[in-house]
Amino acid sequence: MKITATLLTSGLMALMLSGCASQSAQNAQQQLGQQSVLALNWFQQSGEYQALTWQAFNGARLAFDAAPSLTGKPKAVIVDLDETMIDNSAYSAWQAKNGQPFSAQSWSTWTQAKQALAVPGAVDFARYVTSHGGTLFYVSNRDQKDFDATVANLTQLGFPQVTPQTVRLSTGSSNKQARFDAIKAAGYNVVLYVGDNLNDFGAATWHQGNAQRRAFVSQNHALFGTQFIVLPNPLYGDWESGMAENYNKLTPQQQLSTRDARLKAWNGK
């Protein structure tokens, strides 16, 4: 009887500890989401965000016009989709309100809902490019299974040239370089890249830490505004996973600790 009672007590303690650990992880996940609320408020409510997107697309138009033409090679512009041409902040707000991490399943559900909005200035820029002889390629890491929903969402928002040729979703790798190279190999003169993530400009920063990402910017600073146009996105991105090795595999508690450790704070004196 003593052995049975001991085993029962041990089992109950294990269940309690497991429950506490689970609750702690859930609380940490909710805290991660709550940390994004002010960024979401800024993204959805501020005139400054819209000013920055218009500024980016106005600059992109000037860069497109200034880019030299190559005989026999039509001008092309490669753009990312999410938080570059279309606004998915409602999905991020759902995460924050419900303490939910990103998941491929919930993201696909959101994509299939076709409720993304156009980023201010994006449709006008896309139409400008196509009306001035350029071809727009939408190169995104959305999953191929969400192709039809993505095309439908883009079309209903008024984006031009939305075809199986121009919409190039994930081929199994988040590294977009092969898709960029394929567009060039097809005879296009790619004069401009537009994105919210340094990875939208090539493979140099793919799976790199933030020190390497900052070094890439420093080394290529003259290209920003002429060949690379960056849209503001404080909600998510490879800059976050660049804060620590294997960041996306860390527990919510470890991610919180990493975020805190990366703050450069005044000591108050």
Backbone as CSV, one residue per row, in Angstrom:
resi,resn,N_x,N_y,N_z,CA_x,CA_y,CA_z,C_x,C_y,C_z
1,MET,0.828,-1.212,0.000,0.000,0.000,0.000,0.862,1.263,0.000
2,LYS,1.999,1.221,0.770,2.877,2.382,0.813,3.469,2.664,-0.561
3,ILE,3.861,1.560,-1.264,4.440,1.728,-2.595,3.413,2.348,-3.533
4,THR,2.179,1.833,-3.449,1.109,2.352,-4.299,0.845,3.827,-4.014
5,ALA,0.820,4.177,-2.732,0.577,5.568,-2.354,1.705,6.472,-2.837
6,THR,2.947,5.948,-2.726,4.099,6.735,-3.183,4.040,6.977,-4.682
7,LEU,3.704,5.909,-5.438,3.595,6.048,-6.894,2.489,7.032,-7.263
8,LEU,1.359,6.948,-6.533,0.247,7.840,-6.813,0.637,9.294,-6.537
9,THR,1.340,9.482,-5.406,1.782,10.836,-5.059,2.759,11.376,-6.093
10,SER,3.690,10.518,-6.528,4.671,10.931,-7.530,3.991,11.305,-8.840
11,GLY,2.994,10.486,-9.199,2.260,10.766,-10.429,1.529,12.087,-10.370
12,LEU,0.884,12.349,-9.225,0.162,13.604,-9.074,1.111,14.801,-9.121
13,MET,2.284,14.631,-8.487,3.262,15.715,-8.503,3.760,15.978,-9.917
14,ALA,3.978,14.889,-10.682,4.432,15.046,-12.068,3.388,15.773,-12.901
15,LEU,2.131,15.418,-12.679,1.053,16.084,-13.417,0.979,17.560,-13.056
16,MET,1.148,17.861,-11.753,1.100,19.247,-11.316,2.249,20.052,-11.912
17,LEU,3.458,19.449,-11.911,4.617,20.134,-12.473,4.443,20.348,-13.968
18,SER,3.902,19.317,-14.632,3.659,19.425,-16.069,2.651,20.527,-16.359
19,GLY,1.607,20.589,-15.530,0.596,21.626,-15.695,1.168,23.004,-15.472
20,CYS,2.035,23.133,-14.461,2.661,24.421,-14.177,3.557,24.849,-15.339
21,ALA,4.313,23.884,-15.887,5.201,24.187,-17.012,4.397,24.619,-18.225
22,SER,3.285,23.908,-18.458,2.419,24.243,-19.583,1.822,25.633,-19.428
23,GLN,1.382,25.952,-18.205,0.814,27.269,-17.937,1.862,28.355,-18.095
24,SER,3.093,28.057,-17.651,4.175,29.026,-17.774,4.483,29.311,-19.240
25,ALA,4.507,28.255,-20.052,4.770,28.426,-21.487,3.656,29.232,-22.140
26,GLN,2.418,28.952,-21.737,1.276,29.685,-22.292,1.349,31.165,-21.914
27,ASN,1.701,31.432,-20.666,1.833,32.822,-20.222,2.935,33.543,-21.003
28,ALA,4.045,32.838,-21.218,5.149,33.431,-21.970,4.736,33.717,-23.403
29,GLN,3.974,32.793,-24.011,3.502,33.004,-25.372,2.583,34.223,-25.447
30,GLN,1.721,34.367,-24.461,0.837,35.531,-24.420,1.639,36.818,-24.248
31,GLN,2.703,36.736,-23.439,3.541,37.920,-23.246,4.266,38.297,-24.539
32,LEU,4.715,37.290,-25.289,5.339,37.562,-26.586,4.369,38.325,-27.491
33,GLY,3.135,37.883,-27.503,2.130,38.547,-28.327,1.837,39.959,-27.861
34,GLN,1.755,40.140,-26.537,1.450,41.453,-26.008,2.560,42.456,-26.316
35,GLN,3.789,41.969,-26.448,4.892,42.867,-26.769,4.755,43.476,-28.164
36,SER,3.929,42.883,-29.014,3.756,43.392,-30.373,2.604,44.380,-30.494
37,VAL,1.851,44.599,-29.413,0.626,45.401,-29.519,0.911,46.839,-29.939
38,LEU,1.911,47.485,-29.349,2.182,48.874,-29.710,2.641,48.975,-31.166
39,ALA,3.437,48.001,-31.607,3.851,47.984,-33.013,2.642,47.825,-33.926
40,LEU,1.693,46.981,-33.517,0.463,46.811,-34.298,-0.363,48.091,-34.317
41,ASN,-0.463,48.761,-33.172,-1.174,50.036,-33.124,-0.558,51.023,-34.112
42,TRP,0.758,51.097,-34.111,1.460,52.010,-35.026,1.211,51.610,-36.476
43,PHE,1.316,50.325,-36.751,1.149,49.817,-38.109,-0.251,50.106,-38.640
44,GLN,-1.261,49.906,-37.811,-2.641,50.033,-38.267,-3.220,51.433,-38.109
45,GLN,-2.692,52.242,-37.190,-3.336,53.499,-36.848,-2.566,54.758,-37.255
46,SER,-1.256,54.659,-37.380,-0.484,55.888,-37.546,-0.462,56.386,-38.995
47,GLY,-0.491,57.700,-39.131,-0.247,58.302,-40.437,1.200,58.130,-40.847
48,GLU,2.089,58.023,-39.840,3.519,57.877,-40.141,3.804,56.599,-40.922
49,TYR,3.116,55.496,-40.555,3.313,54.254,-41.315,2.913,54.460,-42.775
50,GLN,1.758,55.064,-42.990,1.303,55.282,-44.362,2.232,56.239,-45.101
51,ALA,2.759,57.238,-44.396,3.708,58.156,-45.030,4.954,57.415,-45.494
52,LEU,5.415,56.476,-44.676,6.610,55.716,-45.035,6.372,54.798,-46.237
53,THR,5.182,54.193,-46.308,4.930,53.312,-47.452,4.812,54.127,-48.739
54,TRP,4.123,55.287,-48.672,4.053,56.148,-49.849,5.446,56.647,-50.233
55,GLN,6.233,57.000,-49.241,7.604,57.446,-49.504,8.388,56.353,-50.222
56,ALA,8.237,55.117,-49.762,8.939,53.998,-50.386,8.506,53.817,-51.839
57,PHE,7.198,53.857,-52.088,6.722,53.621,-53.450,6.971,54.821,-54.364
58,ASN,6.934,56.034,-53.817,7.318,57.196,-54.623,8.784,57.085,-55.044
59,GLY,9.632,56.668,-54.100,11.036,56.463,-54.421,11.235,55.322,-55.406
60,ALA,10.420,54.281,-55.265,10.519,53.148,-56.179,10.163,53.564,-57.606
61,ARG,9.169,54.438,-57.743,8.786,54.915,-59.069,9.941,55.683,-59.709
62,LEU,10.588,56.553,-58.940,11.730,57.312,-59.461,12.878,56.384,-59.848
63,ALA,13.125,55.366,-59.004,14.197,54.417,-59.288,13.902,53.609,-60.546
64,PHE,12.641,53.236,-60.729,12.246,52.498,-61.930,12.475,53.340,-63.173
65,ASP,12.070,54.602,-63.131,12.243,55.485,-64.281,13.717,55.711,-64.598
66,ALA,14.549,55.801,-63.552,15.967,56.115,-63.745,16.786,54.912,-64.188
67,ALA,16.273,53.712,-63.994,17.031,52.509,-64.335,17.232,52.416,-65.846
68,PRO,18.454,52.123,-66.284,18.711,52.056,-67.730,18.024,50.860,-68.374
69,SER,17.579,51.052,-69.589,16.971,49.954,-70.350,18.063,49.180,-71.072
70,LEU,17.825,47.892,-71.267,18.751,47.042,-72.000,18.054,46.539,-73.254
71,THR,18.689,46.659,-74.382,18.096,46.249,-75.646,17.686,44.783,-75.606
72,GLY,16.429,44.558,-75.935,15.934,43.181,-75.990,15.560,42.589,-74.659
73,LYS,15.750,43.337,-73.568,15.406,42.827,-72.240,14.420,43.779,-71.573
74,PRO,13.160,43.380,-71.451,12.167,44.261,-70.830,12.473,44.483,-69.353
75,LYS,12.159,45.692,-68.881,12.356,45.999,-67.469,11.414,45.166,-66.609
76,ALA,11.921,44.727,-65.473,11.104,43.980,-64.518,11.372,44.475,-63.112
77,VAL,10.343,44.405,-62.288,10.448,44.735,-60.861,9.993,43.518,-60.075
78,ILE,10.796,43.110,-59.107,10.451,41.978,-58.245,9.980,42.526,-56.907
79,VAL,8.770,42.147,-56.515,8.233,42.602,-55.233,7.867,41.409,-54.361
80,ASP,8.054,41.567,-53.071,7.525,40.627,-52.094,6.030,40.920,-51.950
81,LEU,5.308,40.063,-51.267,3.882,40.298,-51.041,3.573,40.765,-49.623
82,ASP,3.778,39.894,-48.653,3.296,40.148,-47.295,4.065,41.270,-46.607
83,GLU,3.320,42.291,-46.192,3.836,43.505,-45.575,4.725,44.297,-46.528
84,THR,4.619,44.006,-47.830,5.249,44.810,-48.873,4.173,45.362,-49.794
85,MET,3.396,44.476,-50.388,2.291,44.904,-51.252,0.938,44.730,-50.563
86,ILE,0.847,43.754,-49.667,-0.409,43.519,-48.964,-0.188,43.466,-47.450
87,ASP,-1.221,43.895,-46.740,-1.182,44.105,-45.293,-1.916,42.958,-44.590
88,ASN,-1.154,42.177,-43.820,-1.712,41.051,-43.064,-1.761,41.332,-41.568
89,SER,-1.758,42.603,-41.188,-1.658,42.930,-39.765,-2.853,42.410,-38.961
90,ALA,-3.984,42.171,-39.624,-5.135,41.609,-38.903,-4.815,40.218,-38.374
91,TYR,-4.007,39.459,-39.115,-3.574,38.137,-38.626,-2.686,38.300,-37.395
92,SER,-1.750,39.258,-37.456,-0.878,39.507,-36.307,-1.676,39.974,-35.102
93,ALA,-2.733,40.765,-35.338,-3.579,41.226,-34.237,-4.356,40.061,-33.630
94,TRP,-4.800,39.140,-34.468,-5.459,37.926,-33.959,-4.498,37.147,-33.067
95,GLN,-3.246,37.026,-33.484,-2.251,36.341,-32.659,-2.108,37.015,-31.300
96,ALA,-1.972,38.346,-31.327,-1.756,39.087,-30.077,-2.949,38.969,-29.147
97,LYS,-4.156,39.067,-29.682,-5.355,39.011,-28.855,-5.599,37.622,-28.267
98,ASN,-5.130,36.594,-28.954,-5.423,35.219,-28.536,-4.201,34.454,-28.034
99,GLY,-3.064,35.140,-27.917,-1.859,34.489,-27.423,-1.411,33.334,-28.291
100,GLN,-1.549,33.493,-29.607,-1.242,32.403,-30.526,0.094,32.630,-31.243
101,PRO,0.929,31.608,-31.301,2.155,31.716,-32.092,1.828,31.595,-33.572
102,PHE,2.773,31.952,-34.401,2.587,31.717,-35.834,2.544,30.215,-36.081
103,SER,1.655,29.787,-36.961,1.639,28.393,-37.397,1.249,28.360,-38.868
104,ALA,1.765,27.379,-39.583,1.447,27.245,-41.000,-0.052,27.049,-41.208
105,GLN,-0.698,26.351,-40.272,-2.126,26.079,-40.406,-2.957,27.347,-40.261
106,SER,-2.703,28.130,-39.209,-3.497,29.339,-39.013,-3.187,30.375,-40.097
107,TRP,-1.929,30.417,-40.542,-1.563,31.339,-41.620,-2.285,30.971,-42.915
108,SER,-2.379,29.686,-43.214,-3.094,29.248,-44.414,-4.580,29.583,-44.308
109,THR,-5.143,29.416,-43.113,-6.552,29.770,-42.912,-6.772,31.256,-43.180
110,TRP,-5.864,32.076,-42.668,-5.932,33.513,-42.927,-5.810,33.792,-44.429
111,THR,-4.854,33.161,-45.077,-4.642,33.377,-46.510,-5.877,32.999,-47.309
112,GLN,-6.464,31.865,-46.956,-7.655,31.393,-47.659,-8.845,32.333,-47.446
113,ALA,-8.836,33.101,-46.362,-9.928,34.047,-46.107,-9.890,35.232,-47.069
114,LYS,-8.739,35.486,-47.696,-8.575,36.540,-48.710,-8.976,37.916,-48.166
115,GLN,-8.516,38.223,-46.952,-8.879,39.487,-46.308,-7.708,40.462,-46.175
116,ALA,-6.558,40.120,-46.755,-5.426,41.046,-46.707,-5.780,42.322,-47.457
117,LEU,-5.284,43.462,-46.968,-5.520,44.759,-47.592,-4.287,45.177,-48.394
118,ALA,-4.456,46.143,-49.260,-3.318,46.673,-50.008,-2.521,47.627,-49.126
119,VAL,-1.211,47.530,-49.148,-0.355,48.501,-48.470,-0.517,49.843,-49.189
120,PRO,-0.651,50.948,-48.460,-0.829,52.246,-49.108,0.260,52.535,-50.138
121,GLY,-0.160,52.827,-51.362,0.770,53.134,-52.443,1.145,51.954,-53.311
122,ALA,0.864,50.737,-52.840,1.330,49.544,-53.547,0.629,49.360,-54.895
123,VAL,-0.691,49.492,-54.921,-1.432,49.285,-56.169,-1.058,50.362,-57.186
124,ASP,-0.954,51.598,-56.745,-0.576,52.675,-57.652,0.795,52.409,-58.264
125,PHE,1.737,51.967,-57.440,3.076,51.674,-57.955,3.042,50.520,-58.948
126,ALA,2.327,49.469,-58.615,2.246,48.313,-59.514,1.656,48.707,-60.865
127,ARG,0.614,49.512,-60.823,-0.015,49.966,-62.073,0.921,50.888,-62.862
128,TYR,1.700,51.690,-62.155,2.654,52.581,-62.831,3.689,51.763,-63.598
129,VAL,4.235,50.754,-62.947,5.246,49.916,-63.596,4.684,49.273,-64.856
130,THR,3.517,48.669,-64.732,2.969,47.940,-65.876,2.518,48.879,-66.994
131,SER,2.070,50.086,-66.631,1.651,51.032,-67.667,2.825,51.719,-68.342
132,HIS,4.021,51.531,-67.809,5.233,52.105,-68.408,6.170,51.017,-68.941
133,GLY,5.565,49.928,-69.371,6.318,48.899,-70.074,7.049,47.897,-69.216
134,GLY,6.852,47.952,-67.915,7.545,47.014,-67.035,6.694,45.806,-66.698
135,THR,7.348,44.772,-66.234,6.665,43.562,-65.767,6.905,43.420,-64.277
136,LEU,5.835,43.176,-63.548,5.917,43.026,-62.100,5.869,41.547,-61.751
137,PHE,6.842,41.087,-60.964,6.849,39.710,-60.492,6.615,39.717,-58.979
138,TYR,5.601,38.976,-58.557,5.257,38.866,-57.144,5.910,37.594,-56.594
139,VAL,7.022,37.746,-55.895,7.788,36.596,-55.408,7.624,36.507,-53.896
140,SER,6.889,35.494,-53.455,6.500,35.386,-52.050,6.802,34.001,-51.513
141,ASN,6.982,33.913,-50.198,7.166,32.608,-49.565,5.858,32.030,-49.033
142,ARG,4.744,32.528,-49.529,3.478,31.840,-49.261,3.542,30.448,-49.878
143,ASP,2.801,29.516,-49.284,2.814,28.139,-49.761,2.043,28.001,-51.073
144,GLN,2.532,27.130,-51.934,1.905,26.927,-53.235,0.437,26.506,-53.127
145,LYS,0.084,25.832,-52.045,-1.312,25.402,-51.882,-2.258,26.584,-51.715
146,ASP,-1.703,27.750,-51.364,-2.513,28.949,-51.200,-2.447,29.862,-52.430
147,PHE,-1.990,29.307,-53.551,-1.824,30.106,-54.769,-3.138,30.734,-55.219
148,ASP,-4.196,29.927,-55.362,-5.470,30.447,-55.879,-6.031,31.548,-54.981
149,ALA,-5.955,31.351,-53.667,-6.464,32.361,-52.738,-5.635,33.638,-52.822
150,THR,-4.323,33.484,-52.983,-3.442,34.650,-53.095,-3.759,35.442,-54.359
151,VAL,-3.895,34.738,-55.468,-4.226,35.399,-56.743,-5.570,36.118,-56.632
152,ALA,-6.548,35.461,-56.011,-7.872,36.069,-55.863,-7.799,37.329,-55.010
153,ASN,-7.033,37.283,-53.919,-6.895,38.440,-53.029,-6.225,39.598,-53.762
154,LEU,-5.142,39.311,-54.491,-4.440,40.355,-55.238,-5.335,40.969,-56.304
155,THR,-6.071,40.116,-56.990,-6.937,40.588,-58.070,-8.046,41.489,-57.544
156,GLN,-8.655,41.096,-56.426,-9.753,41.901,-55.884,-9.266,43.241,-55.351
157,LEU,-7.973,43.330,-55.032,-7.397,44.590,-54.573,-6.977,45.496,-55.729
158,GLY,-6.996,44.957,-56.953,-6.692,45.777,-58.124,-5.268,45.704,-58.626
159,PHE,-4.477,44.748,-58.133,-3.108,44.608,-58.633,-3.116,44.088,-60.065
160,PRO,-2.236,44.605,-60.910,-2.184,44.171,-62.305,-1.245,42.979,-62.508
161,GLN,-1.325,42.369,-63.689,-0.406,41.298,-64.094,-0.336,40.170,-63.058
162,VAL,-1.462,39.759,-62.562,-1.499,38.660,-61.585,-1.788,37.374,-62.346
163,THR,-0.730,36.645,-62.676,-0.838,35.444,-63.500,0.050,34.346,-62.931
164,PRO,-0.122,33.104,-63.394,0.774,32.033,-62.950,2.241,32.313,-63.292
165,GLN,2.490,33.130,-64.307,3.869,33.459,-64.657,4.475,34.461,-63.685
166,THR,3.658,35.417,-63.230,4.207,36.510,-62.425,4.118,36.278,-60.922
167,VAL,3.209,35.407,-60.482,3.085,35.114,-59.047,3.879,33.851,-58.742
168,ARG,4.984,34.007,-58.046,5.893,32.882,-57.797,6.010,32.656,-56.290
169,LEU,5.316,31.612,-55.838,5.280,31.308,-54.412,6.390,30.326,-54.047
170,SER,6.395,29.881,-52.804,7.465,29.034,-52.297,7.589,27.738,-53.086
171,THR,8.811,27.387,-53.371,9.100,26.120,-54.050,9.727,25.120,-53.085
172,GLY,9.531,25.351,-51.792,10.091,24.462,-50.783,11.215,25.078,-49.990
173,SER,11.700,26.242,-50.442,12.765,26.930,-49.716,12.386,28.399,-49.587
174,SER,12.697,28.972,-48.432,12.437,30.398,-48.229,13.508,31.265,-48.874
175,ASN,14.556,30.642,-49.385,15.592,31.369,-50.123,15.047,31.681,-51.518
176,LYS,14.882,32.943,-51.817,14.246,33.348,-53.073,15.213,33.439,-54.257
177,GLN,16.496,33.227,-54.007,17.493,33.490,-55.041,17.239,32.690,-56.319
178,ALA,16.854,31.434,-56.201,16.617,30.611,-57.399,15.483,31.194,-58.236
179,ARG,14.458,31.717,-57.586,13.350,32.323,-58.329,13.787,33.638,-58.977
180,PHE,14.616,34.396,-58.290,15.156,35.615,-58.891,15.974,35.273,-60.139
181,ASP,16.824,34.264,-60.008,17.685,33.874,-61.125,16.863,33.379,-62.312
182,ALA,15.757,32.690,-62.027,14.913,32.170,-63.108,14.263,33.319,-63.883
183,ILE,13.882,34.371,-63.195,13.288,35.529,-63.866,14.320,36.191,-64.778
184,LYS,15.539,36.334,-64.283,16.598,36.911,-65.113,16.916,36.004,-66.301
185,ALA,16.937,34.698,-66.052,17.251,33.744,-67.125,16.194,33.752,-68.221
186,ALA,14.974,34.185,-67.861,13.887,34.260,-68.843,14.013,35.490,-69.736
187,GLY,15.053,36.299,-69.523,15.313,37.429,-70.399,14.913,38.786,-69.869
188,TYR,14.579,38.874,-68.577,14.138,40.145,-68.012,15.309,40.924,-67.414
189,ASN,15.236,42.217,-67.534,16.189,43.135,-66.926,15.606,43.588,-65.589
190,VAL,15.982,42.902,-64.517,15.441,43.226,-63.191,16.128,44.484,-62.679
191,VAL,15.363,45.561,-62.588,15.940,46.857,-62.220,15.683,47.238,-60.781
192,LEU,14.761,46.533,-60.108,14.363,46.954,-58.769,13.790,45.784,-57.985
193,TYR,14.157,45.741,-56.695,13.579,44.785,-55.752,12.887,45.574,-54.646
194,VAL,11.660,45.157,-54.279,10.907,45.836,-53.238,10.496,44.802,-52.193
195,GLY,10.806,45.056,-50.918,10.470,44.087,-49.879,10.550,44.689,-48.487
196,ASP,10.119,43.906,-47.493,10.182,44.341,-46.094,11.239,43.576,-45.322
197,ASN,11.974,42.717,-46.010,12.928,41.807,-45.390,14.184,41.815,-46.246
198,LEU,15.356,41.881,-45.639,16.584,41.880,-46.431,16.690,40.650,-47.332
199,ASN,16.052,39.553,-46.929,16.072,38.348,-47.760,15.324,38.549,-49.072
200,ASP,14.522,39.620,-49.173,13.804,39.908,-50.409,14.724,40.477,-51.486
201,PHE,15.999,40.676,-51.137,16.945,41.242,-52.085,18.008,40.243,-52.528
202,GLY,17.917,39.003,-52.068,18.880,37.987,-52.472,19.282,37.077,-51.331
203,ALA,20.218,36.187,-51.614,20.575,35.130,-50.667,21.598,35.555,-49.618
204,ALA,22.168,36.747,-49.752,23.289,37.131,-48.894,22.945,37.135,-47.410
205,THR,21.689,37.445,-47.058,21.319,37.525,-45.641,20.478,36.341,-45.183
206,TRP,20.223,35.406,-46.065,19.349,34.275,-45.740,19.972,33.417,-44.641
207,HIS,19.227,33.197,-43.556,19.659,32.411,-42.396,20.906,32.993,-41.721
208,GLN,21.076,34.303,-41.817,22.201,34.962,-41.184,21.742,35.698,-39.926
209,GLY,22.670,35.873,-38.997,22.378,36.626,-37.790,22.334,38.120,-38.079
210,ASN,21.913,38.890,-37.091,21.737,40.323,-37.318,23.043,41.067,-37.551
211,ALA,24.143,40.586,-37.010,25.428,41.238,-37.273,25.756,41.160,-38.761
212,GLN,25.538,39.981,-39.356,25.778,39.825,-40.791,24.777,40.622,-41.613
213,ARG,23.546,40.702,-41.130,22.515,41.449,-41.858,22.836,42.949,-41.859
214,ARG,23.277,43.443,-40.723,23.677,44.854,-40.660,24.902,45.115,-41.541
215,ALA,25.820,44.161,-41.579,27.009,44.308,-42.421,26.629,44.371,-43.903
216,PHE,25.639,43.575,-44.300,25.154,43.603,-45.677,24.624,44.996,-46.026
217,VAL,23.864,45.572,-45.114,23.316,46.915,-45.354,24.452,47.930,-45.475
218,SER,25.422,47.847,-44.571,26.541,48.781,-44.599,27.323,48.682,-45.903
219,GLN,27.540,47.459,-46.353,28.319,47.235,-47.568,27.574,47.633,-48.841
220,ASN,26.242,47.629,-48.775,25.430,47.899,-49.963,24.548,49.128,-49.798
221,HIS,24.949,50.059,-48.926,24.074,51.184,-48.590,23.686,52.020,-49.815
222,ALA,24.544,52.087,-50.813,24.243,52.901,-51.992,23.115,52.322,-52.836
223,LEU,22.790,51.050,-52.633,21.749,50.403,-53.435,20.345,50.639,-52.879
224,PHE,20.274,51.076,-51.615,18.966,51.295,-51.005,18.402,52.639,-51.488
225,GLY,17.250,52.545,-52.141,16.660,53.714,-52.778,16.906,53.754,-54.263
226,THR,17.852,52.927,-54.751,18.127,52.875,-56.185,17.800,51.507,-56.785
227,GLN,18.200,50.442,-56.093,17.874,49.085,-56.545,17.061,48.306,-55.516
228,PHE,17.213,48.667,-54.250,16.478,48.021,-53.165,15.579,49.050,-52.482
229,ILE,14.291,48.721,-52.359,13.335,49.572,-51.657,12.781,48.776,-50.481
230,VAL,12.879,49.339,-49.266,12.460,48.633,-48.055,11.171,49.231,-47.507
231,LEU,10.198,48.372,-47.218,8.957,48.768,-46.550,9.081,48.508,-45.054
232,PRO,8.486,49.352,-44.206,8.594,49.164,-42.750,7.736,47.998,-42.261
233,ASN,8.334,47.142,-41.439,7.591,46.029,-40.838,8.162,45.721,-39.459
234,PRO,7.585,46.304,-38.396,8.047,46.020,-37.034,7.366,44.806,-36.413
235,LEU,6.510,44.113,-37.175,5.693,43.046,-36.604,6.418,41.707,-36.559
236,TYR,7.166,41.385,-37.579,7.865,40.096,-37.657,8.917,40.186,-38.758
237,GLY,9.740,39.171,-38.856,10.733,39.144,-39.925,11.971,38.383,-39.497
238,ASP,12.879,38.214,-40.424,14.104,37.480,-40.118,15.035,38.270,-39.205
239,TRP,14.753,39.562,-39.029,15.510,40.317,-38.030,15.262,39.758,-36.628
240,GLU,14.047,39.218,-36.397,13.758,38.659,-35.071,14.518,37.347,-34.863
241,SER,14.421,36.443,-35.826,15.147,35.175,-35.683,16.652,35.397,-35.733
242,GLY,17.076,36.549,-36.277,18.499,36.867,-36.317,19.082,37.279,-34.986
243,MET,18.242,37.391,-33.948,18.738,37.790,-32.632,19.475,36.672,-31.904
244,ALA,19.234,35.415,-32.295,19.895,34.292,-31.628,19.890,33.085,-32.559
245,GLU,20.899,32.270,-32.429,20.967,31.048,-33.228,19.792,30.131,-32.850
246,ASN,19.137,29.597,-33.869,17.983,28.705,-33.669,16.872,29.373,-32.853
247,TYR,16.705,30.673,-33.043,15.711,31.438,-32.276,14.322,30.825,-32.394
248,ASN,13.941,30.407,-33.589,12.581,29.887,-33.802,12.343,28.547,-33.109
249,LYS,13.412,27.914,-32.648,13.273,26.647,-31.928,13.311,26.835,-30.414
250,LEU,13.509,28.071,-29.968,13.547,28.341,-28.532,12.143,28.288,-27.946
251,THR,12.061,28.030,-26.659,10.768,28.081,-25.965,10.322,29.545,-25.891
252,PRO,9.030,29.782,-25.648,8.585,31.166,-25.481,9.347,31.900,-24.378
253,GLN,9.640,31.202,-23.279,10.396,31.844,-22.199,11.788,32.252,-22.678
254,GLN,12.438,31.377,-23.445,13.773,31.676,-23.955,13.739,32.822,-24.970
255,GLN,12.677,32.882,-25.775,12.542,33.995,-26.721,12.370,35.318,-25.983
256,LEU,11.582,35.298,-24.913,11.431,36.513,-24.105,12.770,36.957,-23.529
257,SER,13.537,36.011,-23.036,14.845,36.328,-22.463,15.787,36.885,-23.530
258,THR,15.714,36.324,-24.726,16.556,36.803,-25.823,16.193,38.229,-26.199
259,ARG,14.905,38.507,-26.289,14.466,39.867,-26.604,14.996,40.857,-25.569
260,ASP,14.884,40.491,-24.301,15.329,41.374,-23.233,16.847,41.572,-23.284
261,ALA,17.567,40.494,-23.542,19.031,40.560,-23.556,19.555,41.417,-24.702
262,ARG,18.783,41.541,-25.772,19.242,42.294,-26.948,18.943,43.791,-26.841
263,LEU,18.280,44.208,-25.765,18.013,45.632,-25.591,19.281,46.368,-25.184
264,LYS,19.532,47.483,-25.833,20.646,48.350,-25.444,20.041,49.471,-24.604
265,ALA,20.217,49.374,-23.315,19.505,50.268,-22.398,20.427,51.266,-21.713
266,TRP,19.923,52.434,-21.498,20.579,53.451,-20.665,20.567,52.988,-19.219
267,ASN,21.639,53.282,-18.483,21.716,52.826,-17.083,21.046,53.778,-16.105
268,GLY,20.466,54.859,-16.614,19.732,55.782,-15.752,20.586,56.858,-15.116
269,LYS,21.862,56.873,-15.428,22.746,57.865,-14.796,23.311,58.834,-15.841
